[in-house]
């Protein structure tokens, strides 16, 4: 074979390879290839190697992995005419690659647009206080409404997350003042509760001390009374042991001491005289005997 023929053969092979190789696609696991033949939808190919007929077939790759759309801050007007800036993240996933290619021209642009308009519609039905306080509710409503629209594109809205809500500057200043007032109020309440608790504990301590003091005085008086009662019992027992004569002798000693005093009158109890008469009568009877 002459060199010219060999060169032309090599060139021809290279041209064939140049045409064929671009039409051999390696589709990864997380993608699918939508094949169109002369403009007509044929099938979904992949994963693995896919051969496209040159010039006749055209393939469109679709990523089946979940992706996120970052919505830039949007100024929305609330129901009470307060402007508020909100930016959010929308998480989506393609479940039908054919619809994602044939039902919408650009599903990312379309999803972004519907997310913005739906956000403004939802915020427009709420007052500012609810917008600031009900973030989870807004996320849920946005996800539900977006999913209704994107479902016809073969796309599932898996989640919607609000990144930040910025109220007007005057509202922010009012919120800061309110927070400061709330902190001051809580501090005053805590201080008052502390003083009240301290006063209660102090009163309980004083009450306990008074109770203990009263109990001590009560025990003291009981012991004193018991001591006096015991002393009287001992005196009574001693008196019973002395007998009547010993008592009369004591009475006589007392009368002797009284007689020595400068008093002009001496009062002698009848019981004493009766007892003396009885004793003297017994003594006389004994002597005569």
Backbone as a ProteinNet text record, in pm:
[ID]
protein_1_A
[PRIMARY]
XXXXXXXXXXXXXXXXXXXXXXXXXXXXXXXXXXXXXXXXXXXXXXXXXXXXXXXXXXXXXXXXXXXXXXXXXXXXXXXXXXXXXXXXXXXXXXXXXXXXXXXXXXXXXXXXXXXXXXXXXXXXXXXXXXXXXXXXXXXXXXXXXXXXXXXXXXXXXXXXXXXXXXXXXXXXXXXXXXXXXXXXXXXXXXXXXXXXXXXXXXXXXXXXXXXXXXXXXXXXXXXXXXXXXXXXXXXXXXXXXXXXXXXXXXXXXXXXXXXXXXXXXXXXXXXXXXXXXXXXXXXXXXXXX
[TERTIARY]
86.8	0	89.4	59.4	144.4	115.4	206.7	192.2	69.5	31.4	-82.4	-211.5	-224.3	-344.8	-351.9	-237.7	-233.1	-273.2	-225.8	-257.3	-406.9	-463.1	-606.6	-688.8	-641.4	-713.4	-711.4	-596.7	-586	-677.4	-678.1	-763.6	-910.5	-947.6	-1086.3	-1125.6	-1034.4	-1062.1	-1078	-991.5	-1000.8	-1132.3	-1176.3	-1304.2	-1418.3	-1415.7	-1520.5	-1521	-1400.5	-1392.1	-1439.2	-1404.1	-1447.1	-1597.5	-1662.9	-1808.7	-1871.6	-1814.5	-1874.6	-1848.8	-1724.5	-1688.1	-1774.1	-1804.4	-1889.5	-2029.4	-2070.5	-2204.7	-2206.1	-2093.8	-2088.1	-2086.4	-2194.3	-2210.1	-2196.7	-2127.6	-2119.8	-2207.2	-2319.2	-2416	-2390.8	-2360.2	-2338.7	-2469.9	-2455.9	-2571.6	-2672.5	-2625.3	-2713.7	-2770.1	-2749.3	-2802.6	-2880.5	-2961.3	-3030.3	-3015.5	-3020.5	-3005.1	-3136.7	-3198	-3321.1	-3281.8	-3320.8	-3279.7	-3392.3	-3355.9	-3446.9	-3390.6	-3475.8	-3433.8	-3513.3	-3438.5	-3501	-3610.9	-3581.4	-3673.8	-3780.6	-3792.1	-3895.5	-3838.1	-3913.8	-3870.8	-3871.3	-3756.4	-3744.6	-3752.5	-3658.1	-3654.8	-3559	-3555.9	-3462	-3353.1	-3229.4	-3116.6	-3031.2	-2966.3	-2872	-2923.9	-2833.7	-2690.7	-2610	-2485	-2398.5	-2371.1	-2304.9	-2274.2	-2399.1	-2410.3	-2523.6	-2467.3	-2513	-2467.1	-2578.3	-2542.6	-2635.4	-2598	-2698.7	-2671.9	-2630.8	-2515.3	-2469.1	-2569.4	-2581.9	-2665.8	-2814.3	-2855.3	-2997.6	-3041.1	-2958.9	-2996.6	-2934.5	-3011.3	-2961.2	-2997.2	-2902.2	-2927	-2924.7	-3013.7	-3020	-3002.1	-2898.4	-2870.5	-2955	-3002.3	-3080.6	-3020.3	-2991.9	-2933.7	-3046.9	-3046.8	-3152.6	-3122.7	-3008.6	-2974.4	-3055	-3075.3	-3145	-3057.4	-3118.5	-3043.8	-3117.7	-3049.6	-3104.7	-3100	-3202.9	-3210.1	-3204.4	-3107.1	-3091.9	-3165.6	-3279	-3358.8	-3298.9	-3260.1	-3203.8	-3308.2	-3265	-3360.8	-3469.6	-3594.4	-3709.6	-3785.6	-3819	-3897.3	-4044.7	-4107	-4248.6	-4327.1	-4451.9	-4539	-4637.6	-4640.8	-4730.6	-4872.9	-4963.3	-5104.4	-5127.9	-5043.9	-5056.4	-4959.9	-4922.5	-4844.6	-4706.3	-4641	-4504.1	-4409.4	-4308.3	-4211.9	-4115.8	-4086.6	-3996.2	-3915.4	-3785.3	-3695.5	-3676.7	-3698.8	-3690.2	-3609.4	-3514	-3444.9	-3456.5	-3464.9	-3490.6	-3419.4	-3418.3	-3361.9	-3473.3	-3474.3	-3574.1	-3499.7	-3532.9	-3470.3	-3564.6	-3511.6	-3592.3	-3521.7	-3600.7	-3545.5	-3632.1	-3567.5	-3639.9	-3677.7	-3807.1	-3852.4	-3896.7	-3918.8	-3956.6	-3870.3	-3758.8	-3668.3	-3731.4	-3827.5	-3891.1	-3970.7	-4050.7	-4127.2	-4034.9	-3924.7	-3833	-3772.4	-3766.6	-3710.5	-3819.2	-3931	-4033.9	-4145	-4169.5	-4280.8	-4242.4	-4115.4	-4071.8	-3939.4	-3922.5	-3801.2	-3677.4	-3687.6	-3576.2	-3634.8	-3625.5	-3693.8	-3633	-3505.6	-3444.6	-3499.5	-3502.3	-3556.1	-3704.5	-3777.9	-3920.2	-3945.1	-3867.9	-3884.4	-3850.1	-3746.5	-3709.3	-3821.4	-3877.7	-3984.4	-4108.1	-4149.8	-4269.9	-4245.8	-4123.6	-4092.9	-4104.2	-4056.1	-4062.1	-4207.2	-4284.6	-4423.8	-4506.1	-4481.2	-4554.5	-4516.2	-4388.4	-4343.5	-4414.4	-4422.3	-4487.7	-4636.5	-4697.9	-4840.1	-4865.9	-4781.3	-4798.8	-4776.4	-4670.8	-4641.3	-4749.9	-4807.6	-4913.2	-5039.3	-5057.7	-5175.7	-5151	-5034.3	-4999.5	-4959.3	-4986.2	-4940.1	-4794.2	-4728.8	-4584.9	-4550.3	-4629.5	-4599.5	-4601.1	-4697.1	-4703.1	-4585.8	-4544.9	-4430.9	-4305	-4287.9	-4168.4	-4174.3	-4295.2	-4308	-4336.9	-4389	-4436	-4353.5	-4226	-4137	-4164.2	-4185.3	-4211.6	-4341.1	-4440.3	-4566.3	-4544.7	-4466.5	-4437.7	-4364	-4266.2	-4193.3	-4287.5	-4379	-4470.7	-4565	-4619.9	-4713	-4641.3	-4520	-4444.1	-4413.5	-4371	-4339.1	-4461.5	-4577.2	-4698.9	-4741.6	-4739.2	-4784.8	-4686.8	-4558.1	-4459.8	-4467.5	-4489.3	-4493.9	-4612.1	-4722.8	-4838.6	-4805.4	-4721.6	-4686.7	-4578	-4473.2	-4359.4	-4389.6	-4497.4	-4531.2	-4555.3	-4613.9	-4638.6	-4511.3	-4400.7	-4271.2	-4186.4	-4243	-4167.3	-4066.3	-4093.5	-4000.1	-4072.8	-4005.7	-4060.1	-3989.1	-4067.8	-4010.6	-3997	-3875.7	-3851.6	-3852	-3809.3	-3803.5	-3789.8	-3838.7	-3822.1	-3776.1	-3667.7	-3611.6	-3585.3	-3645.6	-3619.7	-3484.7	-3396.7	-3264	-3269.3	-3339.8	-3338.8	-3462.1	-3514	-3625.1	-3578.5	-3580.4	-3535.7	-3654.5	-3705	-3813.8	-3759.3	-3845.9	-3799	-3712.4	-3631.8	-3536.9	-3607.4	-3717.9	-3789.4	-3848.6	-3891.1	-3943.2	-3830.4	-3713.4	-3598.7	-3563.6	-3564.3	-3533.6	-3638.6	-3767	-3872.4	-3856.9	-3817.4	-3796.9	-3682.3	-3575.1	-3460.8	-3503.1	-3581.3	-3628.4	-3720.8	-3806.5	-3896.3	-3819.3	-3716	-3634.5	-3564.7	-3513.4	-3447.6	-3547.2	-3669.7	-3771.6	-3809.6	-3818.2	-3850.9	-3742.1	-3615.3	-3505.7	-3510.7	-3536.4	-3546.2	-3659.9	-3773.4	-3889.2	-3858	-3792.8	-3759.1	-3661.7	-3566.4	-3471	-3541.6	-3636.9	-3711.4	-3796.5	-3859.6	-3940.4	-3853.4	-3735.7	-3645.6	-3598.5	-3567.1	-3524	-3635.6	-3760.1	-3873.6	-3898.4	-3887.6	-3905.1	-3798.8	-3674.9	-3568.3	-3594.3	-3638	-3667.1	-3784	-3884.1	-4001	-3960.1	-3879.4	-3833.3	-3750.1	-3663	-3580.8	-3666.6	-3771	-3858.7	-3934.7	-3981.1	-4053.9	-3963.5	-3839.2	-3746.2	-3714.1	-3696.4	-3666.6	-3783.9	-3908.2	-4026.7	-4041.2	-4015.7	-4023.7	-3918.5	-3798.8	-3695.1	-3734.6	-3791.1	-3834.6	-3947.1	-4040.3	-4150.7	-4098.2	-4002.3	-3944.8	-3873.1	-3802.5	-3731.4	-3829.9	-3941.8	-4041.9	-4106.1	-4133.1	-4192.4	-4097.8	-3969.9	-3872.4	-3860.3	-3863.1	-3854.3	-3975	-4095.9	-4217	-4213.7	-4165.4	-4154.6	-4058.8	-3947.5	-3851.6	-3911.6	-3983.2	-4046.4	-4152.8	-4227.1	-4329.8	-4267.5	-4160.8	-4091.9	-4036.4	-3986.3	-3931.4	-4040.4	-4156.2	-4265.5	-4317.8	-4321.9	-4367.1	-4271.7	-4141.7	-4042.7	-4052.4	-4072.1	-4084.9	-4208	-4322	-4444.9	-4428.9	-4365.1	-4342.9	-4253.2	-4152.2	-4064.9	-4139.8	-4226.5	-4304.3	-4400.1	-4462.9	-4554.9	-4481	-4363.3	-4284.5	-4243.1	-4210.8	-4171.9	-4289	-4410.1	-4526.9	-4554	-4537.2	-4557.1	-4459.3	-4333.4	-4233.5	-4267.5	-4314.3	-4352.6	-4468	-4567.7	-4684.7	-4645.4	-4556	-4510.2	-4435.7	-4353.9	-4280.2	-4375.2	-4480	-4576.3	-4650.6	-4685.5	-4754.9	-4667.2	-4538.2	-4446.5	-4425.5	-4430.7	-4407.3	-4518.9	-4639.4	-4750.4	-4806.7	-4918	-4990.1	-4911.7	-4852.2	-4779.8	-4663.9	-4590.7	-4477.1	-4524.1	-4640.6	-4693.6	-4733	-4791	-4829.7	-4706.9	-4601.9	-4478.9	-4426	-4438.7	-4395.8	-4483.9	-4616.2	-4707.3	-4668.7	-4633.3	-4595	-4469.4	-4374.6	-4252.4	-4284.7	-4377.3	-4416.4	-4483.1	-4572.4	-4641.4	-4543.3	-4440.7	-4339.1	-4267.8	-4239.6	-4169.6	-4260.7	-4388.3	-4483.3	-4500.8	-4502.1	-4521.8	-4408.5	-4292.4	-4178	-4183.4	-4272.6	-4282.2	-4360.6	-4345	-4413.4	-4561.9	-4620.2	-4763.1	-4843.2	-4959.5	-5043.8	-5148.4	-5171.2	-5272.1	-5210.3	-5257.6	-5213.3	-5337.8	-5347.2	-5463	-5420.1	-5493.5	-5462.6	-5575	-5545.4	-5649.1	-5720.7	-5852.7	-5933.7	-5881.5	-5835.5	-5785.1	-5666.7	-5585.1	-5467.6	-5510.8	-5610.4	-5658	-5720.9	-5799.1	-5863.6	-5760.1	-5659.8	-5555	-5479.3	-5448.1	-5376	-5459.4	-5590.6	-5678.7	-5680.5	-5686.2	-5690.7	-5561.1	-5449.4	-5319.6	-5304.7	-5345.6	-5333.3	-5424.7	-5541.8	-5635	-5572.3	-5507.7	-5442	-5328.2	-5256.1	-5142.6	-5190.2	-5304	-5357.6	-5403.9	-5462.9	-5510.4	-5394.9	-5288.8	-5171.8	-5110.2	-5105	-5042.2	-5124	-5257.2	-5342.5	-5335.2	-5315	-5297.6	-5167.9
-119.5	0	123	210	327.8	423.1	509.7	601.1	690.3	733.7	823.3	752.8	626.9	550.2	525.9	495.2	472	597.2	709	834.9	864.4	841.2	865.9	770.7	645.9	549.4	593.5	640.5	686.7	806	896	1014.7	973.6	875.8	830	766.7	685.9	622	727.3	827.2	933.8	1009.3	1031	1101.6	1018.3	887.2	798.7	798.4	787.2	788.8	922.4	1031.7	1164	1178.8	1104.8	1111.1	1017.3	901	799.1	824.6	857	869.3	969.7	1087.5	1180	1124.3	1024.4	969.5	845.4	814.2	708.1	776	761.3	828.3	726	768.1	689.2	760.9	702	764.6	713.9	801.9	757	718.8	659.9	608	717.4	836.4	943.3	1028.5	986.5	1060.7	967	1030.2	957.1	1036.3	961.2	1022.8	1008.9	1122.3	1124.1	1126.8	1023.6	1008.5	1056.8	1148.6	1196.2	1151.7	1095.1	1052	1131.3	1212.6	1303.3	1386.9	1429.9	1515.7	1443.1	1313	1236.6	1167	1179.9	1114.9	964	903.5	758.9	687.6	716.2	644.8	713.3	658.5	703	597.3	638	546.6	569.9	463.7	474	401.3	377.3	412.6	311.2	352	267.1	329.5	257.1	311.8	317	424.6	443.7	491.4	427.2	465.6	541.1	657	739.9	733.8	717	715.1	854.1	866.5	999	1069.1	1197.4	1287.5	1262.7	1143.1	1110.6	1128.9	1076.9	1079.5	1200	1247.3	1353.3	1316.2	1331	1295.1	1416.6	1416.5	1523.1	1458	1499.2	1443.5	1513	1432.9	1484.4	1428.2	1518.7	1478.2	1446.7	1325.7	1283.2	1315.9	1371.5	1404.3	1526	1530.4	1645.8	1769.7	1880.2	2004.5	2117.4	2227.3	2338.6	2465.1	2545.5	2677	2781.7	2868.7	2977	3100	3129.3	3245.2	3369.5	3469.2	3591.5	3666.4	3758.2	3832.2	3899.8	3877.5	3934.9	4025.7	4144.5	4237.1	4204.4	4164.3	4126.5	4221.9	4245.8	4334.7	4248.5	4266.4	4187.9	4240.9	4170.9	4209.4	4344.8	4381.3	4511.5	4613.7	4592.6	4689.1	4717.9	4616.2	4631.1	4559.6	4628.2	4562.3	4474.9	4357.9	4266.5	4191.3	4177.7	4108.5	3964	3870.7	3727.8	3658.3	3577.1	3489.4	3345.8	3252.4	3113.8	3018.2	2892.8	2783.1	2685.3	2642.4	2545.9	2420.7	2307.6	2179.9	2100.4	2054.2	1982.9	1857.1	1766.2	1643.7	1598.4	1559.6	1514.5	1367.6	1340.1	1201	1148	1239.5	1198.5	1276.9	1219.5	1293.8	1334.3	1255.8	1291.1	1420.4	1433.4	1555.9	1674.8	1652.2	1762.4	1819.8	1739	1784.6	1833.3	1761.6	1791.5	1884.5	1890.7	1969.8	2113	2142.8	2277.8	2305.4	2430	2463.5	2462	2525.5	2529.5	2517.4	2398.9	2375.4	2454.3	2487.9	2566.7	2708.5	2772.3	2907.5	2910.1	2809.1	2803.8	2784.4	2698.2	2673.7	2798.2	2870.3	2993.9	3096.1	3112.9	3211	3178	3052.5	3015.5	3025.9	3001.2	3013.8	3158.9	3252.6	3395.1	3443.4	3412.6	3458.8	3395	3267.8	3201	3259.8	3291.6	3353	3485.9	3568.6	3698	3682.1	3582.6	3559.2	3513.3	3425.1	3374.7	3485.6	3564.3	3673	3778.9	3801.9	3902.1	3866.5	3741.2	3698.6	3695.5	3741.2	3735.4	3872.8	3898.6	4022.4	4005.1	4116.5	4113.5	4026.9	4034.9	3956.1	3806.5	3763.3	3621.3	3582	3672.9	3643.3	3620.5	3700.4	3688.6	3567.8	3527	3421.8	3283.7	3276.3	3146.8	3104.9	3093.9	3055.8	2914.4	2821.8	2684.1	2673.1	2750.8	2750.9	2800.9	2906.7	2959.7	2856	2788.5	2683.7	2574	2532.9	2425.2	2466.6	2588	2635.5	2650.8	2706.8	2722.4	2587	2491.6	2359.9	2295.7	2307	2245.8	2311	2443.6	2513.2	2495.5	2498.3	2478.9	2337.1	2240.6	2102.2	2077.7	2148.5	2134.1	2178.3	2282.5	2334.7	2250.4	2218.8	2147.3	2000.6	1948.9	1808.3	1781.8	1878.4	1857.8	1866.3	1909.4	1911.7	1789.4	1698.8	1581.3	1611.8	1718	1762	1760.9	1708.8	1702.7	1805	1891.3	1986.4	1913.2	1885.7	1807.9	1893.6	2019.4	2104.8	2250.6	2337.8	2482.6	2537.4	2611.2	2665.6	2814.6	2893.8	3037.9	3063.3	3132.7	3162.2	3279.7	3385.4	3505.8	3589.1	3651.7	3746.4	3879.8	3983.3	4115.4	4211	4247	4345.4	4485.8	4587.3	4726.3	4772	4872.6	4920.2	4968	5042.8	5092.4	4976.3	4871.8	4754.2	4682.8	4676	4614.7	4691.4	4825	4905.4	4883.2	4876.6	4851.8	4713.5	4615.2	4480	4478.3	4552.4	4558.3	4621.2	4731.1	4796.5	4703.9	4631.3	4538.4	4426.4	4376.7	4271.7	4322.4	4447.7	4505.4	4521.3	4567.3	4581.9	4447	4345.4	4211.9	4159.7	4184.6	4139.9	4212.7	4345.2	4422.5	4371.7	4343.9	4292.8	4159.2	4069.8	3939.3	3953.1	4049.2	4071.2	4121.6	4214.8	4267.7	4159.5	4076.2	3967.4	3869.2	3838.4	3745.9	3804.2	3936	4000.3	3999.4	4031.1	4030	3890.2	3789.5	3651.6	3613.7	3661	3632.9	3696.4	3824.4	3893	3824.8	3786.7	3720.2	3587.2	3511.8	3384.3	3404.8	3506.9	3536.1	3574.5	3659.4	3701	3582	3493.9	3375.1	3286.8	3266.1	3182.8	3245.7	3379.5	3448	3437.1	3456.4	3444.9	3303	3205.2	3066.8	3038.1	3097.4	3078.5	3139.1	3263.1	3326.2	3246.9	3198.9	3119.5	2992.2	2926.8	2805.9	2835.6	2949.1	2986.3	3013.5	3085.1	3113.7	2984.7	2892.4	2764.3	2689.6	2686.6	2617.7	2684.8	2820.6	2893.5	2862.7	2862.9	2831.1	2689.8	2597.1	2459.4	2449.5	2525.3	2523.3	2579.1	2694.7	2752.8	2659.9	2594.9	2501	2385.4	2329.5	2220.4	2266.8	2392.7	2446.3	2455.8	2513.7	2528.4	2392.6	2297.8	2163.3	2102.9	2117.3	2062.5	2131	2265.5	2338.8	2291.1	2278.9	2234.2	2093.3	2008.1	1871.6	1871.2	1960.7	1968.5	2014.3	2114.5	2162.1	2054.5	1986.7	1879.9	1770.8	1737.8	1634.5	1680.6	1808.1	1861.4	1854.3	1889.9	1881.5	1737.7	1648.1	1507.3	1463.7	1505.6	1469.7	1530	1656.8	1721	1647.3	1612	1541.5	1406.3	1335.7	1206.4	1222.7	1328.2	1351.4	1383.9	1461.5	1498.2	1375.7	1287.3	1166.5	1079	1078.7	998.6	1058.2	1190.8	1254.2	1222.7	1216.1	1186.4	1311.8	1296.5	1410.4	1474.6	1395.5	1451.7	1536.8	1490.4	1569.9	1701	1700.1	1825.2	1919.5	1864	1949.5	2010.6	1931.7	1987.5	2101.3	2082.9	2192.1	2313.5	2291.1	2402.4	2474.2	2396.3	2458.1	2540.8	2487.9	2566.5	2696.1	2684.5	2807	2904.9	2855.6	2943.6	3007.3	2929.7	2984.9	3101.1	3080.6	3188.4	3307.3	3280.7	3392.5	3466.5	3392.5	3455.2	3548.4	3520.9	3607.1	3736	3746.1	3869.2	3971.9	4101.5	4208.4	4216.1	4130.8	4138.5	4115.6	4178	4168.1	4060.4	4016.6	3914.8	3792.1	3674.2	3547.2	3469.7	3432.5	3355.5	3209.9	3124.6	2983	2912.3	2836.6	2765.5	2665	2648.3	2552.7	2411.9	2378.2	2244.8	2216.4	2321	2303	2280.4	2360.4	2345.4	2208.4	2166.2	2035.3	1924.6	1938.6	1837.2	1835.5	1955.4	1963.4	1902.4	1930.3	1877.5	1726.8	1675.7	1531.6	1468.4	1531.9	1477.4	1482.7	1598.1	1613.4	1513	1491.7	1392.9	1256.4	1220.4	1091	1082.7	1198.9	1196.8	1177.9	1248.9	1234.3	1093.5	1034.5	896.2	802.2	826.7	740.7	754.6	881.4	902.6	838.1	852.7	794.4	643	593.5	451	410.2
0	0	0	-89.6	-99.9	15.8	46.3	159.7	148.3	29.9	14.9	55.2	10.4	44.8	195	254.2	399.5	476.4	429.4	497	487.4	369.1	351.7	437.5	453.9	537.4	683.9	725	864.6	888	790.4	804.7	810.4	726.9	724.1	858.8	914.1	1044.3	1154.4	1150.2	1250.6	1239.8	1113.8	1096.1	1152.9	1124.5	1176.5	1328.8	1385.3	1533.1	1589.2	1518.2	1562.6	1562.6	1472.1	1468	1571.6	1586.9	1673.1	1821.4	1855.9	1998.4	2074.3	2021.6	2097.3	2122.9	2046.2	2063.8	2153.5	2211.9	2313	2450.2	2524	2653.4	2767.2	2872.6	2995.8	3098.8	3128.9	3220.3	3362.3	3459.4	3598.2	3665.9	3783.6	3856.3	3891.6	3922	3969.4	3855.3	3729.6	3615.8	3523.4	3436	3331.6	3200.7	3087.1	2955.2	2878.9	2846.5	2768.4	2620.3	2546	2405.8	2313.2	2223.4	2118.7	1982.8	1902.8	1768.6	1665.1	1592.2	1495.1	1561.2	1686.1	1759.5	1836.8	1819.6	1886.7	2010	2121.4	2245.3	2227.2	2260	2244.8	2380.7	2468	2595.8	2691.6	2811.7	2915	2925.9	2911	2914.2	3039	3082.2	3193.2	3315.9	3409.3	3404.5	3322.5	3288.3	3208.2	3072.1	2981.9	2848.6	2759.4	2686.4	2594.6	2460.9	2353.3	2219.9	2147.2	2097.1	2021.3	1873.2	1792.7	1648.4	1603.3	1542.4	1501.3	1409.4	1431.1	1352.2	1379.6	1404.5	1423	1568	1661.1	1803.1	1874.4	1974.4	2064	2206.2	2296.4	2435.9	2527.9	2628.3	2730	2866.7	2937.5	3070.1	3176.9	3271.8	3384.9	3513.1	3608.8	3737.3	3835	3889.4	3980.5	4126.9	4155.3	4293.2	4341.9	4472.1	4530.8	4516.2	4479.8	4464.4	4536	4554.7	4630.4	4546.5	4561	4495.8	4605.9	4599	4697.2	4644.9	4706.1	4665.8	4730.7	4653.5	4711.6	4794.2	4882	4966.5	4883.9	4925.7	4857.3	4953.3	4906.9	4987.3	4971	5079.4	5077.5	5166.2	5131.1	5207.3	5285.6	5416.2	5500.7	5492.2	5556.7	5554.1	5619.2	5717.3	5782.2	5721.4	5594	5513.4	5570.7	5622.6	5673.2	5577	5525.1	5436	5516.1	5463.6	5530.7	5424.8	5450.1	5357	5402.7	5308.9	5340.9	5232.2	5273.8	5178.6	5228.6	5135.8	5172.8	5079.1	5120.4	5042.7	5007.7	4881.9	4835.5	4788.6	4848.8	4815.4	4724.7	4609	4510.9	4464.9	4407.8	4352.5	4235.9	4125.8	4006.4	4024.2	4013	4020.8	3884.4	3787.1	3652.2	3552.8	3506.8	3418.1	3285.2	3235.5	3107.5	3121.5	3229.9	3250.4	3274.2	3347.5	3375.9	3248.7	3140.4	3014.4	2918.7	2915.1	2815.3	2864.7	2996.6	3048.2	3081.7	3094.5	3129.3	3058	3016.2	2941.9	3029.8	3147.6	3241.9	3382.2	3438.3	3565.3	3681.2	3673.2	3781.4	3780.5	3662.1	3651.7	3687.8	3638.9	3668.4	3818	3882.6	4026.1	4106.8	4064.9	4134.4	4124.8	4004.1	3986.4	4067.1	4064.6	4139.6	4289.5	4334.5	4476.9	4522.3	4441	4476.6	4482.7	4379.7	4378.1	4490.2	4518.4	4626.4	4761.9	4780.9	4906.2	4929.3	4828.1	4843.9	4871.4	4809.1	4832.9	4976.6	5027.2	5164.2	5266.2	5248.7	5342.2	5335.7	5217.8	5205.6	5280.6	5316.2	5392.6	5542.4	5587.6	5729.5	5780.3	5908.5	5971.3	6012.2	6040.7	6068.2	6188.4	6295.2	6415.4	6385	6302.1	6265.7	6176.2	6088.4	6001	6084.8	6188.2	6271.7	6365.1	6401.7	6503.5	6446.5	6323.7	6270.9	6149.4	6169.4	6059.8	6009.5	6100.8	6060.1	5979.6	6017.2	5942.6	5799.6	5785.3	5651.2	5568	5626.8	5554.6	5505.4	5592.9	5557.2	5444.2	5452.7	5349.5	5216.4	5217.8	5093.3	5030.3	5109.2	5054.5	4990.5	5058	5005.6	4874	4870.1	4749.2	4633.1	4661.9	4555	4498.9	4586.8	4542.5	4448.6	4471.5	4382.6	4239.8	4227.7	4095.4	4029.9	4104.9	4046	4018.1	4076	4051.4	3902.4	3831.7	3688.6	3605.4	3669.3	3600.3	3635.2	3711.7	3753.7	3862.7	3940.2	4044.9	4179	4281.1	4416.4	4504.5	4571.6	4668.3	4801.4	4840.7	4963.2	5088.9	5076	5195.1	5153.7	5240.8	5224.8	5358.7	5358.1	5481.6	5465.1	5554	5554.5	5620.5	5550.2	5604.9	5701.8	5662.7	5745.4	5714.9	5819.2	5806.7	5864.5	5783.3	5826.8	5827.7	5945.9	5952.5	5928.9	5914.2	5896.3	6013.2	5989.6	6090.1	6215.8	6200	6318.3	6399.5	6328.5	6397.6	6472.9	6411.6	6478.8	6606.1	6598.4	6717.6	6825.5	6784.2	6882.3	6946.2	6865.8	6918.9	7018.4	6987.3	7080.3	7212.3	7205.4	7327.6	7406.3	7334.7	7401.3	7470.6	7403.4	7464.3	7589.3	7582.7	7699.6	7814.5	7780.4	7883.3	7944.1	7861.2	7911.4	8004.7	7966.6	8053.4	8187.8	8183.6	8307.6	8394.1	8328.6	8401.5	8467.3	8391	8448.6	8564.7	8551.3	8660.3	8786	8767.7	8882.6	8946.9	8863.2	8917.8	8995.6	8938.7	9007.4	9141	9141.8	9265.9	9369.5	9325.9	9417.8	9473.1	9387	9433.3	9535	9509.3	9604.9	9740.7	9739	9865.9	9937.6	9861.3	9921.7	9984.9	9911.8	9966.4	10092.5	10088.4	10205.7	10325.2	10301.4	10410.4	10467.8	10379.1	10425.4	10511	10463.6	10539.2	10674.6	10675.6	10802	10898.7	10847.2	10932.4	10986.9	10900.4	10946.2	11052.9	11035.2	11136.3	11270.6	11265.2	11389.5	11455	11374.1	11428.5	11494.8	11428.3	11485.3	11616.4	11620.1	11742.9	11857.7	11825.1	11928.5	11978.7	11884.1	11925.2	12018.5	11980.9	12066.3	12202.8	12202.7	12330.3	12417.5	12354.3	12429.7	12486.1	12403.4	12450.9	12568.8	12560.7	12671.4	12799.7	12789	12908.2	12966	12874.6	12919	12998	12944.1	13012.5	13147.5	13150.5	13276.7	13383.5	13347.5	13444.5	13489.6	13394	13432	13534.9	13511	13605	13741.8	13740	13867.4	13944.4	13869.7	13936.2	13991.1	13912.5	13960.5	14083.7	14086.2	14204.4	14328.6	14309.4	14425.6	14474.7	14378.5	14419.5	14496.2	14447.8	14516.4	14655	14668.2	14799.3	14897.5	14846.8	14934.5	14976.3	14880.1	14915.4	15024.4	15014	15115.1	15251.2	15248.2	15375	15439.3	15355.1	15407	15465.3	15394.5	15444.7	15576.3	15586.8	15712.5	15827.4	15792.5	15897.4	15947.8	15859.2	15900.4	15988.2	15961.1	16041.9	16180.8	16193.9	16324.5	16425.2	16376.2	16465.7	16530.3	16602.5	16659.9	16773.5	16861.7	16975.4	16930	16829.6	16781.6	16726.4	16662	16608.8	16720.4	16827	16941.2	17006.1	17014.9	17071.3	16986.3	16856.9	16769.8	16789.6	16804.4	16831	16960.1	17064.9	17191.7	17177.1	17103.2	17079.2	17009.1	16916.5	16844.2	16938.5	17026.1	17120.1	17216.5	17254.8	17345.5	17280.1	17154.3	17082.4	17064.2	17045.8	17029.4	17160.8	17270.3	17401.2	17435.7	17390.1	17418.6	17341.4	17244.3	17164.8	17243.5	17212.8	17287.7	17259.4	17186.8	17156.7	17283.2	17290.4	17411.2	17397.4	17276.6	17254.1	17191.6	17239.3	17182.1	17144.4	17023.1	16975.5	16964.9	17038.5	17039	16964.6	16864.9	16790.3	16879.6	16861.1	16937.4	16919.3	16799.1	16777.1	16867.7	16890.8	16975.9	17119.9	17167.4	17304.8	17325.4	17228.2	17238.5	17245	17161.2	17160.3	17291.9	17348.1	17476.1	17588.5	17587	17691.6	17685.1	17560.4	17545.3	17592.8	17561.2	17602.7	17753.5	17814.3	17959.7	18030.5	17971.8	18033	18031.5	17924.4	17916.4	18014.8	18031	18124	18266.4	18302.6	18441.2	18467.8	18372.1	18388.4	18410.2	18346.4	18358.6	18493.8	18550.5	18682.9	18792.5	18778.9	18883.1	18883.9	18767.9	18759.5	18823.8
[MASK]
+++++++++++++++++++++++++++++++++++++++++++++++++++++++++++++++++++++++++++++++++++++++++++++++++++++++++++++++++++++++++++++++++++++++++++++++++++++++++++++++++++++++++++++++++++++++++++++++++++++++++++++++++++++++++++++++++++++++++++++++++++++++++++++++++++++++++++++++++++++++++++++++++

